[in-house]
Amino acid sequence: MTSWLLAEGLTSEVTCPICLAFYQDPVRLECEHNFCRSCIGGYWGELETDFSCPQCQETFPRLRLTSNRLLANIVERVRQLRLDTAAGPPAPAGPPGEPGPLLCPRHEEKLKLYCQDDQEAICVVCGVSKEHKDHRIVPIHETLQFCQEKLKESSVELVKWVEAISGIEASQEKVVLELKDRIVTIKERIVSEFDELHTFLQEEQGAVLGRLREEEHRTLREMEENRKKLHEEKFALETVISSIQMRLSEEDPVCLLQDVKDMTERLKRGIANCGVVPASGLNVGSFQGPLQYAAWKKMRNIISPVPAPLTLDPSSANPYLVLSEDLTAVKYSYTSQQLPENLERFDFCACVLGSAGFASGRHYWEVEPGSQPDWDVGVAAASIDREGWVILTPENGFWTFGHVEHSKVGVYLDHEAGQVSFYRADDMTHLHTFADTFTEELFPFFYPSADSNAKPLRLCHQLI
């Protein structure tokens, strides 16, 4: 007990006023105040004169530090006393294995105070230090209720967070299930559409091979019949030859001449009937032509959607737009045209709609937007506002894409699925997709370049 009190009494005497820890290599100033050598050096920094004491503010014209060996020895003795007394007086014996009191990590003192500003437990030495000089310090037992209330408040907030996270988890699980169902639906559609193509191609292949087999059988049958005829003629000729050899011994010249005449005519007839059916008799053009292109042309009947042959609606065109005679191209003009008033016309923005709208089904069309990138294409709702400045957003009834450099753009609309997608038509690379719910008729929408020198925006009427 005495050793512990001695150690407690000497603690403040061997504590550096700057770092508030036991002195490390203590030095004494001319004013007799002591500091750690590194602490006072750091305090003065790069000063070359007017060194002042951090405690009494006395100023010294030159730096003079004297090592305080006696104080260093006392520090070691106090540190040893604290170790020997286990950092405190003997406490009543508690249950075996129960931990002892927590100590300040800097001063190895009991944590008896609580700093409300920093919200941490501190020791008495920390309480009188500069670090906590202007802070609200209370005994640690008085702050117990405060901490309990804080914990209760935190617990309530945490419960709310747990409930919120649980709700988010449930929503996320629902989204995951919906996503999986949608992926299954999309997968089934992909498989179905490609299976349809595979079935068509397999049937077309079987039909072409069937025609080839029929042609093969016909040609081989003709060649076999010709071979038989050749064999018969060969036998007849051999008979004639034998007869000629026998008549050579005929002594009557008149009979011999008559036999020669008859055999010569018969020989000519036999030779005339001889011939070979060439392999070129096969109908090559039906089987070695552009088979893939022929099959591709026939696929038009099963492909959906087929590129729609759109035209532009002149009644919707802004007066500064010039449409081609066949209503498949449009370009901007700096001069306004004298057109009759029409409530369906875009009166301010240089836009135009397609002549046909779509209230259901799947549809696809392709557009050459021109030589400048300031264009937009897509679809617009039938109820859009065509007066004044047009803002191209889904909220305003426009689902569009543009302002990029592409030579040809494909637009795909699935009205029931609520999908509008855009593709680079050259290789069908996906560019952008809108997912929405459509409740009214949608019309193809076109906003050509505002440069009158640019190439016209043109609808592509491809035939598969």
C-alpha positions as CSV (number, residue, x, y, z in Angstrom):
1,M,0.0,0.0,0.0
2,T,2.8,2.4,0.9
3,S,4.7,1.7,-2.3
4,W,1.5,2.3,-4.3
5,L,0.9,5.7,-2.6
6,L,4.6,6.6,-3.2
7,A,4.3,5.8,-6.9
8,E,1.0,7.7,-7.1
9,G,2.6,10.7,-5.4
10,L,5.6,10.8,-7.7
11,T,3.8,10.3,-10.9
12,S,3.1,14.0,-11.5
13,E,6.7,14.8,-10.7
14,V,8.1,12.6,-13.4
15,T,5.6,13.5,-16.1
16,C,6.7,15.7,-19.0
17,P,4.4,18.8,-19.3
18,I,4.4,18.5,-23.1
19,C,3.8,14.8,-23.9
20,L,2.2,14.0,-20.5
21,A,4.2,10.8,-20.3
22,F,7.1,9.7,-18.2
23,Y,10.3,11.7,-19.0
24,Q,12.4,10.3,-21.8
25,D,16.0,11.6,-21.6
26,P,15.0,14.6,-19.4
27,V,16.8,18.0,-19.8
28,R,16.6,21.1,-17.6
29,L,16.3,24.6,-18.8
30,E,17.9,27.7,-17.1
31,C,14.5,28.3,-15.4
32,E,14.8,24.9,-13.7
33,H,11.8,23.4,-15.6
34,N,12.3,19.9,-17.1
35,F,11.2,18.4,-20.4
36,C,11.9,15.4,-22.6
37,R,14.8,16.3,-24.9
38,S,12.7,15.4,-28.0
39,C,9.6,17.2,-26.7
40,I,11.4,20.5,-26.1
41,G,13.3,20.2,-29.4
42,G,10.0,19.7,-31.3
43,Y,8.4,22.6,-29.4
44,W,11.1,25.0,-30.4
45,G,11.3,23.7,-34.0
46,E,13.8,25.6,-36.1
47,L,14.2,28.6,-33.8
48,E,17.7,30.1,-33.7
49,T,17.2,32.6,-30.8
50,D,14.6,33.7,-28.2
51,F,14.0,30.2,-26.8
52,S,11.0,30.4,-24.3
53,C,10.0,27.9,-21.6
54,P,6.6,26.3,-22.4
55,Q,5.6,26.5,-18.7
56,C,6.9,29.9,-17.4
57,Q,7.4,31.6,-20.8
58,E,10.9,32.8,-19.7
59,T,13.0,33.6,-22.8
60,F,16.7,32.6,-23.3
61,P,19.0,34.3,-25.8
62,R,20.7,31.0,-26.6
63,L,20.0,27.4,-26.4
64,R,21.4,25.6,-23.3
65,L,20.0,22.2,-22.4
66,T,21.4,20.3,-19.4
67,S,20.8,16.6,-19.0
68,N,19.0,15.9,-15.7
69,R,20.5,12.5,-14.8
70,L,18.9,12.6,-11.3
71,L,15.5,13.0,-12.7
72,A,16.1,10.2,-15.2
73,N,17.0,7.9,-12.3
74,I,13.8,8.9,-10.4
75,V,11.7,8.2,-13.5
76,E,13.1,4.7,-13.6
77,R,12.5,4.1,-9.9
78,V,8.8,5.3,-10.2
79,R,8.3,3.1,-13.2
80,Q,9.7,0.1,-11.3
81,L,7.4,0.9,-8.3
82,R,4.4,1.0,-10.5
83,L,5.3,-2.3,-12.0
84,D,5.9,-3.8,-8.6
85,T,2.5,-2.6,-7.2
86,A,0.6,-3.7,-10.3
87,A,-0.6,-0.2,-11.1
88,G,-2.7,0.3,-7.9
89,P,-3.3,-0.7,-4.2
90,P,-4.5,-4.2,-3.4
91,A,-8.2,-4.6,-4.3
92,P,-10.6,-6.9,-2.7
93,A,-10.3,-10.3,-4.2
94,G,-12.8,-11.0,-6.9
95,P,-13.9,-14.1,-8.6
96,P,-11.1,-16.1,-10.2
97,G,-10.3,-15.0,-13.7
98,E,-12.1,-11.6,-13.4
99,P,-10.1,-8.8,-15.2
100,G,-8.6,-6.0,-13.2
101,P,-9.4,-2.2,-13.7
102,L,-8.6,-0.7,-17.1
103,L,-5.7,1.7,-17.2
104,C,-4.9,4.7,-19.3
105,P,-2.6,3.6,-22.1
106,R,-0.5,6.8,-21.9
107,H,-0.1,7.3,-18.2
108,E,-0.9,3.8,-16.8
109,E,-3.5,5.4,-14.4
110,K,-7.0,4.2,-13.6
111,L,-9.7,5.6,-15.9
112,K,-11.6,7.7,-13.4
113,L,-12.9,10.5,-15.6
114,Y,-15.0,10.9,-18.8
115,C,-14.5,13.5,-21.5
116,Q,-17.9,14.4,-22.9
117,D,-16.4,16.3,-25.8
118,D,-14.2,13.4,-27.0
119,Q,-16.6,10.8,-25.6
120,E,-13.8,8.7,-24.0
121,A,-12.7,7.6,-20.6
122,I,-9.5,9.3,-19.3
123,C,-7.3,9.3,-16.2
124,V,-6.7,12.2,-13.8
125,V,-3.4,13.2,-15.6
126,C,-5.2,13.4,-18.9
127,G,-7.9,15.5,-17.2
128,V,-5.4,18.2,-16.3
129,S,-3.5,18.1,-19.6
130,K,-3.7,20.7,-22.4
131,E,-5.5,18.2,-24.6
132,H,-8.5,18.2,-22.4
133,K,-8.1,21.7,-20.8
134,D,-11.3,23.2,-22.1
135,H,-13.3,20.0,-22.4
136,R,-16.3,19.0,-20.3
137,I,-14.8,16.5,-17.8
138,V,-17.0,14.5,-15.3
139,P,-16.4,11.6,-13.0
140,I,-16.8,8.4,-15.0
141,H,-19.6,7.0,-12.7
142,E,-21.7,10.1,-13.4
143,T,-21.6,9.5,-17.1
144,L,-22.9,5.9,-16.8
145,Q,-26.5,7.0,-17.2
146,F,-25.6,9.3,-20.1
147,C,-23.8,6.4,-21.8
148,Q,-26.8,4.1,-21.2
149,E,-29.2,6.6,-22.8
150,K,-26.9,7.0,-25.7
151,L,-26.7,3.2,-26.1
152,K,-30.5,3.0,-25.9
153,E,-30.8,5.7,-28.6
154,S,-28.2,3.9,-30.7
155,S,-30.0,0.6,-30.2
156,V,-33.3,2.1,-31.4
157,E,-31.6,3.5,-34.5
158,L,-29.8,0.2,-35.1
159,V,-33.1,-1.6,-34.9
160,K,-34.6,0.8,-37.5
161,W,-31.6,0.2,-39.7
162,V,-32.0,-3.6,-39.4
163,E,-35.6,-3.3,-40.3
164,A,-34.8,-1.1,-43.3
165,I,-32.0,-3.4,-44.4
166,S,-34.4,-6.4,-44.1
167,G,-36.9,-4.5,-46.3
168,I,-34.2,-3.8,-48.8
169,E,-33.1,-7.5,-48.7
170,A,-36.7,-8.6,-49.4
171,S,-37.0,-6.1,-52.3
172,Q,-33.7,-7.3,-53.6
173,E,-34.7,-10.9,-53.5
174,K,-37.9,-10.0,-55.3
175,V,-35.9,-8.2,-58.0
176,V,-33.6,-11.2,-58.3
177,L,-36.5,-13.6,-58.7
178,E,-38.1,-11.2,-61.3
179,L,-34.8,-11.0,-63.1
180,K,-34.4,-14.8,-63.2
181,D,-37.9,-15.2,-64.5
182,R,-37.3,-12.5,-67.2
183,I,-34.0,-14.2,-68.2
184,V,-35.8,-17.5,-68.5
185,T,-38.4,-15.8,-70.7
186,I,-35.8,-14.1,-72.9
187,K,-33.8,-17.4,-73.1
188,E,-37.0,-19.3,-74.3
189,R,-37.7,-16.6,-76.9
190,I,-34.1,-16.7,-78.2
191,V,-34.1,-20.5,-78.4
192,S,-37.6,-20.4,-80.1
193,E,-36.6,-17.9,-82.7
194,F,-33.3,-19.6,-83.6
195,D,-35.0,-23.0,-83.5
196,E,-37.4,-21.6,-86.1
197,L,-34.5,-20.6,-88.3
198,H,-32.8,-23.9,-87.8
199,T,-36.0,-25.8,-88.7
200,F,-36.4,-23.7,-91.8
201,L,-32.8,-24.2,-92.9
202,Q,-33.0,-27.9,-92.2
203,E,-36.2,-28.2,-94.2
204,E,-34.8,-26.1,-97.0
205,Q,-31.6,-28.2,-97.0
206,G,-33.7,-31.4,-97.2
207,A,-35.8,-30.1,-100.0
208,V,-32.7,-29.1,-102.1
209,L,-31.0,-32.5,-101.4
210,G,-34.3,-34.2,-102.4
211,R,-34.4,-32.4,-105.7
212,L,-30.7,-33.3,-106.2
213,R,-31.5,-37.0,-105.6
214,E,-34.4,-36.9,-108.1
215,E,-32.2,-35.3,-110.6
216,E,-29.5,-37.9,-109.9
217,H,-32.0,-40.7,-110.4
218,R,-33.4,-39.2,-113.6
219,T,-29.9,-38.7,-115.1
220,L,-28.6,-42.1,-114.1
221,R,-31.8,-43.7,-115.5
222,E,-31.3,-42.0,-118.8
223,M,-27.7,-43.1,-118.9
224,E,-28.6,-46.7,-118.0
225,E,-31.2,-46.8,-120.8
226,N,-28.6,-45.3,-123.2
227,R,-26.1,-47.9,-122.1
228,K,-28.5,-50.7,-122.9
229,K,-29.2,-49.2,-126.3
230,L,-25.5,-49.0,-126.9
231,H,-25.1,-52.7,-125.9
232,E,-27.8,-53.7,-128.3
233,E,-26.4,-51.7,-131.2
234,K,-23.0,-53.1,-130.5
235,F,-24.4,-56.6,-130.7
236,A,-26.2,-55.7,-134.0
237,L,-23.0,-54.3,-135.4
238,E,-21.0,-57.3,-134.5
239,T,-23.7,-59.4,-136.3
240,V,-23.3,-57.3,-139.4
241,I,-19.6,-57.6,-139.3
242,S,-20.0,-61.4,-139.1
243,S,-22.4,-61.3,-142.0
244,I,-20.0,-59.2,-144.0
245,Q,-17.2,-61.6,-143.5
246,M,-19.5,-64.5,-144.6
247,R,-20.6,-62.6,-147.8
248,L,-17.0,-61.9,-148.8
249,S,-17.0,-65.4,-150.2
250,E,-20.1,-64.7,-152.4
251,E,-19.2,-65.3,-156.0
252,D,-22.2,-63.7,-157.7
253,P,-21.2,-60.0,-158.1
254,V,-24.8,-58.8,-158.3
255,C,-25.8,-60.4,-155.0
256,L,-22.6,-59.3,-153.4
257,L,-23.3,-55.7,-154.4
258,Q,-26.8,-55.8,-153.2
259,D,-25.6,-57.3,-149.8
260,V,-23.0,-54.5,-149.5
261,K,-25.7,-51.9,-150.2
262,D,-28.1,-53.3,-147.5
263,M,-25.3,-53.7,-144.9
264,T,-24.0,-50.2,-145.5
265,E,-27.4,-48.7,-144.9
266,R,-27.9,-50.8,-141.8
267,L,-24.5,-49.8,-140.6
268,K,-25.3,-46.1,-141.1
269,R,-28.5,-46.5,-139.1
270,G,-26.7,-48.2,-136.2
271,I,-24.0,-45.6,-136.0
272,A,-26.6,-42.8,-136.1
273,N,-28.4,-44.3,-133.1
274,C,-25.2,-44.6,-131.0
275,G,-24.5,-41.8,-128.5
276,V,-23.5,-41.0,-124.9
277,V,-25.6,-39.2,-122.4
278,P,-23.1,-36.6,-121.0
279,A,-22.7,-35.9,-117.2
280,S,-23.6,-32.3,-118.1
281,G,-27.1,-33.5,-118.6
282,L,-27.4,-32.8,-114.8
283,N,-29.3,-29.5,-114.0
284,V,-26.3,-27.9,-112.4
285,G,-27.8,-24.4,-112.2
286,S,-30.4,-25.5,-109.6
287,F,-27.7,-26.8,-107.2
288,Q,-24.5,-24.8,-107.7
289,G,-26.1,-21.3,-107.8
290,P,-26.4,-18.8,-104.9
291,L,-28.1,-21.3,-102.5
292,Q,-27.6,-19.2,-99.4
293,Y,-29.1,-16.1,-101.0
294,A,-32.0,-18.1,-102.3
295,A,-32.7,-19.5,-98.8
296,W,-32.2,-16.0,-97.3
297,K,-34.9,-14.7,-99.7
298,K,-37.3,-17.4,-98.7
299,M,-36.7,-16.6,-95.0
300,R,-38.7,-13.4,-95.4
301,N,-41.8,-15.4,-94.7
302,I,-40.6,-16.4,-91.2
303,I,-38.6,-13.5,-90.1
304,S,-40.3,-11.1,-87.7
305,P,-40.2,-8.2,-87.6
306,V,-39.3,-7.6,-91.3
307,P,-37.8,-4.1,-91.8
308,A,-40.8,-1.8,-92.2
309,P,-41.1,0.2,-95.5
310,L,-41.8,3.5,-93.7
311,T,-42.6,6.9,-95.3
312,L,-42.6,10.4,-93.7
313,D,-45.8,12.2,-92.8
314,P,-45.7,15.6,-94.5
315,S,-48.6,16.9,-92.3
316,S,-46.4,16.6,-89.2
317,A,-43.2,18.1,-90.8
318,N,-41.9,21.5,-89.5
319,P,-41.9,24.2,-92.2
320,Y,-38.1,24.3,-92.2
321,L,-37.9,20.7,-93.3
322,V,-37.8,19.7,-97.0
323,L,-39.1,16.1,-97.8
324,S,-38.3,14.1,-100.9
325,E,-41.0,13.3,-103.4
326,D,-41.2,9.7,-102.3
327,L,-41.3,10.8,-98.6
328,T,-38.3,8.7,-97.7
329,A,-35.7,11.5,-97.1
330,V,-35.7,14.8,-95.2
331,K,-33.3,17.7,-94.7
332,Y,-33.2,21.0,-93.0
333,S,-33.6,24.3,-94.9
334,Y,-32.7,27.8,-93.6
335,T,-35.8,29.0,-95.5
336,S,-39.3,28.3,-94.2
337,Q,-41.8,26.8,-96.6
338,Q,-45.3,28.2,-97.1
339,L,-47.4,25.4,-95.7
340,P,-51.0,25.3,-94.6
341,E,-51.6,25.5,-90.9
342,N,-52.0,22.1,-89.3
343,L,-52.4,21.3,-85.6
344,E,-50.4,18.1,-86.1
345,R,-47.4,20.0,-87.4
346,F,-44.2,20.7,-85.3
347,D,-44.4,24.5,-85.3
348,F,-41.0,25.3,-83.8
349,C,-38.7,22.3,-83.7
350,A,-37.5,20.8,-87.0
351,C,-39.1,17.3,-86.5
352,V,-41.2,15.0,-88.5
353,L,-43.1,11.7,-87.8
354,G,-43.6,8.6,-89.7
355,S,-46.8,8.2,-91.7
356,A,-47.8,5.0,-89.8
357,G,-48.1,4.4,-86.1
358,F,-47.9,1.2,-84.1
359,A,-50.3,0.3,-81.3
360,S,-49.1,-3.3,-80.9
361,G,-46.7,-5.8,-82.2
362,R,-42.9,-5.8,-82.9
363,H,-41.5,-3.5,-85.6
364,Y,-38.0,-2.7,-87.0
365,W,-36.8,0.0,-89.4
366,E,-33.4,1.4,-90.4
367,V,-32.3,5.0,-90.9
368,E,-29.3,6.7,-92.5
369,P,-29.0,9.8,-90.3
370,G,-26.8,11.8,-92.7
371,S,-23.3,13.2,-92.5
372,Q,-23.6,15.3,-89.3
373,P,-24.0,13.9,-85.8
374,D,-26.7,16.4,-84.6
375,W,-29.7,14.1,-85.2
376,D,-32.2,12.0,-83.2
377,V,-34.4,9.1,-84.2
378,G,-36.8,6.9,-82.2
379,V,-40.5,6.9,-81.4
380,A,-43.0,9.4,-80.1
381,A,-46.4,9.0,-78.5
382,A,-49.5,10.1,-80.4
383,S,-50.4,12.6,-77.7
384,I,-47.1,14.6,-77.7
385,D,-47.1,18.4,-77.6
386,R,-46.0,19.6,-81.0
387,E,-46.0,23.3,-80.1
388,G,-42.9,25.2,-79.0
389,W,-39.6,23.8,-77.9
390,V,-39.6,19.9,-77.8
391,I,-37.6,18.2,-75.0
392,L,-36.8,14.6,-76.0
393,T,-37.5,12.7,-72.8
394,P,-39.7,9.6,-72.1
395,E,-41.6,11.8,-69.6
396,N,-42.6,14.0,-72.5
397,G,-43.5,11.0,-74.7
398,F,-40.2,10.7,-76.7
399,W,-37.9,7.7,-76.7
400,T,-35.0,8.7,-78.9
401,F,-31.3,8.2,-79.5
402,G,-28.8,10.2,-81.5
403,H,-26.0,12.8,-81.6
404,V,-23.4,10.1,-82.4
405,E,-21.6,9.3,-85.7
406,H,-23.2,6.2,-87.3
407,S,-23.8,5.6,-91.0
408,K,-27.0,3.6,-90.4
409,V,-29.1,3.0,-87.3
410,G,-31.7,0.4,-86.6
411,V,-34.8,1.1,-84.4
412,Y,-36.7,-1.8,-82.8
413,L,-40.1,-1.4,-81.1
414,D,-41.8,-4.1,-79.1
415,H,-45.0,-2.4,-78.0
416,E,-46.3,-5.1,-75.6
417,A,-42.9,-5.6,-74.0
418,G,-42.4,-1.8,-73.5
419,Q,-39.1,-1.8,-75.3
420,V,-37.4,0.6,-77.7
421,S,-33.9,-0.4,-78.7
422,F,-31.3,1.1,-81.1
423,Y,-28.6,-0.8,-83.0
424,R,-25.7,0.0,-85.4
425,A,-27.4,-1.5,-88.5
426,D,-24.2,-2.6,-90.2
427,D,-23.5,-5.3,-87.6
428,M,-26.5,-5.1,-85.2
429,T,-24.3,-3.9,-82.3
430,H,-26.6,-2.8,-79.5
431,L,-26.4,1.0,-78.7
432,H,-29.2,1.8,-76.2
433,T,-32.5,0.5,-74.9
434,F,-35.5,2.1,-73.2
435,A,-37.8,0.0,-71.0
436,D,-41.2,1.5,-70.3
437,T,-44.9,0.9,-70.4
438,F,-46.7,2.0,-73.6
439,T,-50.4,2.8,-73.4
440,E,-51.0,4.5,-76.7
441,E,-50.0,4.5,-80.4
442,L,-46.3,5.2,-81.1
443,F,-45.0,6.9,-84.3
444,P,-41.5,6.8,-85.8
445,F,-39.8,10.1,-84.9
446,F,-37.1,11.9,-86.9
447,Y,-35.0,15.0,-86.1
448,P,-32.5,15.6,-89.0
449,S,-29.3,17.6,-88.8
450,A,-29.8,21.3,-88.5
451,D,-27.0,21.9,-91.1
452,S,-28.6,22.5,-94.4
453,N,-25.5,21.4,-96.2
454,A,-25.6,17.9,-94.5
455,K,-26.8,14.9,-96.3
456,P,-30.5,14.2,-95.9
457,L,-31.8,11.8,-93.2
458,R,-33.0,8.9,-95.3
459,L,-35.3,5.9,-94.5
460,C,-33.9,2.5,-95.7
461,H,-36.3,0.4,-97.7
462,Q,-34.4,-2.9,-97.7
463,L,-35.9,-6.0,-99.2
464,I,-34.8,-9.3,-97.7
